[in-house]
Amino acid sequence: MTPYDQIELFGLTETDAELHFPDDDALQIGAVETAFREITDVFTGTALANDLEPLLWGLVNLFHRQALRLQSERHRNEEVIRTLVREQDGTEIADVELQKAQNRHEHASEREIAFEFMRNHAADLYEAETGSPWLPRAGSVKRNTITAAIVEARDHLRAVRQREADELAPEGARVLIAGGPDFTDTAAVYAALDRTLDRLGQIVLVHGGLTRGVDRIAAIWARERNIAQIVCKPDFATHGRAAPFRRNDEMLDLTPRAVIIFPGNGISENLAQKAESKRVAVWRPKVAAPV
């Protein structure tokens, strides 16, 4: 089975990707505390009181088992992503398949953290009710304090993307370049990149992967100079019109040393503004005025 077949096993549909996650209060109070309260109220003071403790243990275990299943799913998808990264050939198909695998990884990670959050809160309620700590039948359970489950998931995924970029490109100062798709001054782009390479010694070039304009000129320059490239294409299927701006955030998450901006449009200006707000050096090379 190829990696392209494997990514279909994880079951993320377009509808799933559009649904929002419950907030922490809904998970903690709606899903966990309500269930505990209803069961405890019904069983306490009745002939079923002796069955309360094992039933509550089982309730915590439901969340625990689901978290473990999602953890296994995430690990399988990480293997798929690593394989796809190794097999990247620069084609659109390979890039789309890698994007799908990353989306599935993100979705599984968010679900896993949500169930860990519910399990941990349920374990606290179990201990408060029975006076004994909740423990699984075998092994141990890691108790992380998560106060914003979805935010934590996205922080985790940002670190995963960073590691993937590290695997894809050799060491070197990451330099972002952006500009308009109609920009055709090849000499200006080459001069700016040659100067940057001279100053920094070893660089990794990061760009948006357009087939024309600044991105195309920069990609050709990198191939001619044998410079590693990281291509960050906007994900319109997931983010719609906001995709180029979300892509700018992802590029800046790669901790660049500098950003080179050529005349272009609001998207490249947005990248420049965000870089400046993060105190990343922004260089706007002088270019000849259009005739």
N, C-alpha and C positions, 0 to 999 in steps of 0.2 A: 504494500500500500504506500503510495507516495504521500509527501507532506500535503499536497493539494487535496488528496482524498481525506486525509486525517482531519483537516480543519473543519470538514463538514460534520464531524462526529459530535461537536460540542453544542450544536442546537441553537445558536443565537440567530433569531430571525430579525428582519427589518422592524417588525412590530415590537419585539423585545427591546431593540436598541432605542426606540422612541419613548418607552415607558420610563417614568421617573421612579426613583427609589423612595420608600417611606423615610421620613426624617427620624432622628433618634428617639424623640418622644413617642412617635407612633409605634416604633419597634419595642421600646421599653415598657410603655404603659399599655398600649393597645394590644400588642401581641403576647407579652409575657405576663405583666402584672394582672391583667384581666383574667387570663387563663388560670393563674395560681389562685386568685381570689375566688373565682367561681368554684373550682374544685375543692378548695379548703372549706368554704362555707357549706357546701353540700355534705361533705364527709364528716366534719367535726361534730362530735356529740352524738354520732349515730353508730349503728352496728358495723359500719364500714370504716370507722376511725383508724383501726389497725392497718388498713390498706392504704392510708393516705401517704405514708412515707415512701413506699416503693412506687406509688403512682407519680408522686412529685419527682422522684429520682428519674423515672422514665421520661417525664416531660422535659427535664433538662437534657437528657440523653438524646431526645429527638433533635434538638438544636445542635448538639455536639456531633451527632452522626452526619447531619447534613453539611456542617462545616467541614468535616473530614472528607466527604465526597467531593465537595467543591475544591478543596485543597488538592486532591488527586487530579481533578480535571485541570486545574491551573498548572500543575507540574507537567501533565501530558502536553498541554498547549505550549509551555515553555520549550519543551523539546522540539516541537514543530517549528516554533519561531527560530530557534537556533539553527535548525536544518535549513530553513528558508533563507536565513541570513547568509549561511555558507554557500548556498546555491544561487544567490542573486546574480543575475546576468544583465541587469540594467533594462530589461524589457518591461513593457507596461503590464503584461500578464503577471510576471513575477512580483512586481511592485504591488499590484492589487491583491494578490494572494497573501502577501506579507501583511498588508493593511487589514485584511479580514482576520488573520490569525491574531493580530494585536488587539483588534476590537473584541474578539472572543475572550482573549486573556484579560482585558480590562473588565469586561462584564462579569466573568467568573470571579475575579479578585474582589470586586465590589460586593457580590453576593456572599462570598466567603466571609468577608469582614462583617457584613450585616448579621450573619448567623452566629459568628463568634461573639459579637456584641450582645445578641439575645441570649446566647448560652451563658455568658459571664454574668449577666444580670439575673437570669433564672437560677444560677448556682448560688448567688448571694441570697435570693429569696428562699431557696431550699435550706441554706444554713440558718437563716433567721427563723424559719418555721420548725426545723427539726433539731437545731443545736449542733449539728454535725456538718463538716464541710462536704460538699459534693465532690466525688471522685469517680472517674470512669471505672468500669470493671477491669480494664487492663490498660497499662501505660499511664501517662500523665496528661494533664491539660495545661497549656500555657495561658496564664491569665494576664492579658494586656489590658490596660485601662484605655478605652477608646471613647473619647467624648464627642467626636464627630466622625462617624464611620466612613462616610463617603469622601470626606476631605482626606482622611488618612489613606484611603484606597488610591486616590489620585496622586498623592505624594509618593506612594509606593510605585505606581506606574511610571511616574516621572523618572524615578531612579532606574527602573527597568529600561526605559528608552535610552538613558544615559549609558547603561552597560552595553546595550545593543550597538550604540554608536561607537563605543570603545572597541568592540569586536570588529566592526566593519572598517574602521579606519585606523591607521597607525598613529603613534604618538606625534603630536605637533600642535602648534597654536591654531585653534579653530578660527577661521575668518569667514564672516558672512558677507555675501555680496548680493545686492538687489538693485533693480532699476526697471524701467519700462520695457514692455515687449516690443516697442517700436524703436528702441535705441539701437543704432547701427554703427557707432563709432568704435570699431574694433581696436584701433590703435590706442584709444584712451583707456579701454578696459585692460588691454595687455600691459600698458605702461603702469597702471595702478597696481595690478597684481604682481608684476615683476618687481616693482619697488617694495611692495609688502613682503614678498619672498626674500628679497635682499636684507630687509631689516629684521625679519623674524627667523630666518634660517630654514625652518621646517614648518610647513603649515598644512592644515586640512581645510579644503575649501567647502563651504556650505552654501547651497543656493536652492532656488525653488523648482528647478527642473523644467522650465518652459523650453519649448523647442525653437524659440526665437528671442531676439532682444538680448539683454544683458546676461540672462541665464545661459543661453546657448553659447555666446561668445566666451563666457567664463568656463563653461564645460570644455570647450575646444582647447582653450588655453591650458587647463589642467591636464588634459590628455597629452598635449604636446610636451608639457613639463614633467609628466609622470607624477602629478600631484594627486593625492587621494581626495575623493569627493564624497560628501554626504548630500543626498538629494532629498529635500523636504517638500513634497507635493501637498497642496491643500486637499482635504478630504471633504469634497462637496456632498457626497452621499450621506455623511453623518452630520455635518455642520451647516449645510446649505450656504447661504450668502456669507455667513460669518467664517467660512472655511479658511480664506486667505489670512484673516486676522488671527485665528486660532493657530494656523501654521506658523505665523510670526512668533507667537508665544513658545511654540515647540522648538523653533530654531534658537531662541534665546535661552531656552532651558539647557542647551548644549554648552553653556558657559563659554561663549566666544571671547577671544582676545580683542577683536575689533570688528567693526561693521563698515563696509564700503557701500556708499549709496550713490547711484547715478540717477540722472533725471528720469522720472517715471510717472507714478501715479500715487493715489492715496494709500495704496497698500505698502509701497516701499517707504513712504513718509511715516506711516504708522510704525513700521519696523524701526526706523530711525528714532522716533520719539520714545518708543518703549526701551530701546537700547540706552538712550541718554538717561532715562529715568532709573535704569539699573546701573548707571555709571560705567557703561561700556563705551569705549572710544568709538566715535563715529567720524568717518572721513568722507568728505564730499569732493572728489577730485574735480579740478577745473576742466571743462570740456569746451570745445569750440562751439560758438553759436551756430545754429542751423542756418544754412544759406537760404 
